[in-house]
Amino acid sequence: MTRTHLLLGLGAVLLAAGCDQSGTVDIDDTDTGPVVSGNISVEPTAIDFGLIFVGDSVSEVITVSNVGKQDADVRLELAGGSTGDYALAPLSAAITPDTSSDHTLTLTPTTFGNKGISVFVDDEVSGGHVEVVVSATVQEDADGDGIGSTASGGEDCDDTDASVYPGAEDTWYDG
């Protein structure tokens, strides 16, 4: 196969994969299957909480399974810049073969911004190590209308009045 045929073939693959002409492919990397390392399998390996408002709370379960033939001694650790906004429980578990343990990760942000962290899952027995990448975008919504303030990256230009937001019906001549 010549280089020209290879490039044309690649172009056809990109178009078939749903690429635009720039070659960009939209991939949902938050729907990942389990990752196995040592005697442990971890799922999910990516969590995107999406948009959340300051003071709200969201949770996701991380399941750690023992796929080996010996007990696993699992430890979980939060790492990254926004770990103070996250809680994880339990932080450790002894998991027998062919069983699993659920660990709940909860985000309750106190400030707005991007809240990315990693959760490291380690098996002290087999040496297994898996990183779960976590992301969230946090905005402030002081008036509770469901639209983040422009100061926090949202589109609400008056976050003190719940009747003012993008798409709200405008009353003519109301000052």
Secondary structure, 3 states (H helix, E strand, C coil): CCHHHHHHHHHHHHHHCCCCCCCCCCCCCCCCCCEEECCEEEECCEEEEEEEECCCCEEEEEEEEECCCCCEEEEEEEECCCHHHEEEECCEEEECCCCEEEEEEEECCCCCEECCEEEEEEECCCCCEEEEEEEEEEECCCCCCCCCEHHHCCCECCCCCCCCCCCCCCCCCCC
